[in-house]
Amino acid sequence: MTVELLEEHRDGVVTLALNRPEKRNALSIDLLSSIHEAVRRLSSDETVRVLVFSGGLDVFAAGGDITQLQGATPEEMFRRYEWQRYLWDSIESFPRPTIAMIAGLALGGGCELALCCDFRIVSPDAVIGLPETRIGVMPGAGGTQRLARLIGTSRAKEIIFLGETVPAEQALAYGLVNKVVEKTQLVAETQAFADRLARAASFPLQMAKVAINAGQDVPLPTALKIERLAFSNLFGSADHVEGVGAFLEKRKPDFKRSKQGG
């Protein structure tokens, strides 16, 4: 039996690789459950400093598994997607940085998975989109909300209403992805970026992520208070002690030896 989700650990960087090549990595219920279990487990593992999602070098994820949607009732779909929100929220709120490494198609649920990540690094053949309106539905796993927050309401409506797909360079211009790199360098570039993040101070990154994510949906005075609380929480942390000590001793900090709940 094929393992639909592969997991690789490398020096603090964990890669979760979707592995349904015969289905273009379509997100079945079983695959989504496996992702959810892995993300929950890894979120409490302090040795994990960066989480990467990959579909390999042919396709990221072509969408949800359409065969599992046929004949579903509104009540059934609401219950199913109400459960799925715990998965998407767990990725978005993962306590360390997350990266989607995208080659080929990232459509529908594949796009929504990528939108939950902090960063998206893609190859030139990457195609990203939310084409659900083409089959008479709409994005239901956060696509309408996360895409609009990332690239703006008007641009998101254009993509979603028309069911458009966005090629790599256009996605870069929209701010939908962070960088486009040649496919032959995609794995190496993603690993290099992940390694840079893994060497950084983990707890400050976690607090900055909390401040950014929590602050974007509240009034500015509340967002600034969230920032101040997150900022103040860092003082006396292991990363703060290591960073200040390294500065005073005129050496490079070694944040990997810092141990705390981040």
N, C-alpha and C positions, 0 to 999 in steps of 0.2 A: 504493500500500500504506500502510495506517495505521501511524503510529509509535505503538507501545503505551506508550512512556514518554517524556514530555516533560520537558525540563530548562530551568529558568530561573535566571539569575544576577542578583542585585540587591544591590549594596553589601555583599558578604560573606555574604549569605543565598542559599542554593541551594534551589530547590523541585523535587522530583521528583514529577511528576504522572502517576498511572496513567491511561491513555487507551484503555480498552476499553469505552466507554459501552454498546455494543450487548450486551455480556456482563456488564454491571454491574461492570466492572473485575475480573472473576474472574481469579485469579492463575494464568495458564497457565505452562507450563515456559519458554516464550520470554520472557514478561514477567519472571518471576523471574530468569532469566539476565541480562536487561537491567538489572534493579535491582542485582544482584550486581556487574556490571561497573562500573556508575556509582558505587556506594558505594566500591568498591575504589579507583577512580581519584580520587574526590573526597577520600578519606581522606588522601592524600598532597599535596593542594593546600592550601598554607598560606593562600591567599586566602579559602578557605571557612571561615567562622566559625560558621555554623549551617546545619543540614540539615533541611528540611521535607518531609514526605511528604503528598501530597494526592490525593484522587480527584475533586476538583471539588465542586460544591454539590448534587449529586443523590445520589451514593453514593460511599463510600470504597472498599470492596471487599467484594463479597458472599460471598467465600470462594475456595476453590480451584476450578479448572476441572474440574467433576465428569466431563465427557466424557473427560478424560484419565486418569481413575481406573478406568474400567470395564475389567474383565478383567485387571487387574494382579495379579501373583502376590505373595506375601509377600516373596520375595527381591527382586523388582523394586522394590517399595515401600520396602523397607529401604535399598536402594542409592540410590533417588531422594531419600529424606529424609535419608540420611547426607550426600549432597551439599548438600542445602538448609541443613543446620546451619551451613555456612560462611557462607551469606548472612545468616541470622538473627544469628549471632555477630558478623558484620562490622557490622551495624546497631547491635547492643547495645553494642559496644566502639568505635563510631565516635569519633574523638578530640575531636570538638566536640559541642555540644548538638544533640539531635535532637527534632523535634516532629512529631506526627501531627495533622493538621488533618482532623477527621472530620465529615462531613455524611452523613445517611442511614445505610445499613447498613455495619457493620464486623463481619463474621461469619467464623467459621472462620479461614482464613489471613489474612483482612483484620484480624481481631482480633489474631492472633498477630504480624502486622507492627506494629500499633500498640503492642503490649506490649513490643516491642524498643526503642521510643523512650523518651526521657527524660520527655517531656511529651505529654499528649493534650488538645487543645482541641476542643470539639465544639459543634455546633448543637443546638437543642432537639429536632430530629427524629432525632438520632443514635440508633441501636440497635446495641448491642455484645453479642457473645456467641460461644459455642463450641458450636454445635448438632450436632456430628458424631455424637453418640449417636443422633440421630433417623434417621440413615441406616445405622446398624449398625456404626459405627467409633468412634473417639475422636480428640481432638486429637493431632497427631503432629509439629507444628513448634514445640514449646516451650510450647504453651498450658497444659498441666497444671502445668508448673513455674513459668513466669513469672507466671501469674495467681495461683497460691497464694502466691508471694512478695510479690505486690503487695497483695492484699486479704485474705490469710489462708486457711488450709487449708480450714476448714469452709465458708466462703462460696464458695470456688472449687469445692469438691465439689458444692455445691448447684447452681451454674450449669452445671457440666460434666455431672454425672450426669443432670440433668433436661433438658439441652439448652436451657436457658433463654436468652432474650434480655433484655438489660438496657437500659431507656430512659435517656436522658441524665441526668435529675435523680437517678435511682436510682444510676446509675454514679458520679455526683459524691458521693453520700452514702457509697458503698462505698469511695471513694478510688481508683476505677478511672480516673477522668479528673481533670484539674486544674481546668478551668473550662468552664462552659456559657455560650455567648454567642448572641445572636440571629443567625440565618442571614445577615441583611443586613450584619452586622458581623463575620462569621466571618473573612473574609480580612483585613480591616483589623486586627482584634484579634490574629490570629495573626502578622501582619507586625510589629505594634507590639511584641509580646512577643519575636519573633525579633530585632528591632532592638536591644532592650535587652540581650539576650544577646550580640549581635554587638559591642556597645560595651564589654562587660566584658573583663577580662583573660583571654585565651584559654588560656594555659598553666595558670594556677591552676584554671580550670574543668576542664581535662583531668585534672589531678592529683586534684581532688576527685572526679571521676567514677570514676577508677581506684580510689580508696580506697573509695568507696561500693559499687561493683560487686564488687570483689574481697573486700571485708570481710564481705559478708552471708552467705557460706557457710563461714566459718572461725570458730574460737573467738575470743572477744572479745580476749584478749591478742595473738593473731596479727593481728586486725583493727586493733588500736591500733598495732601495729608498722608495718603497711602505711601507716596514716595518718601516722605520724611520718616514715617514709621519703619519702612523697609531699610532705609539708610541707617537709622539709629540702631536697628537690630544687628547690624554687622559689627558694631564696636565691641571688642572683647572676644570676637569669634576667632577660631583657630586660623582662618585665612587672614584676618586682620592682623593678628599677632605675627604671623609669618611674613606678611607683606611689609609691615612697619619694620620688623627686625631685619629683613633683607635690605631695606632701604638704608637703615642706619649703619649696617655692616658693609654696605657697598658691594652686595652680591645679588645674583639673580634669585628671586623667590622660588621655592619648591612647593607649590601649592598642593601637589599630589600627596604630600605627607600630612597635610592638614586633615584632621578628622573631626567632623561634626555632623549634625543632622541634615546636611545638604548634599 
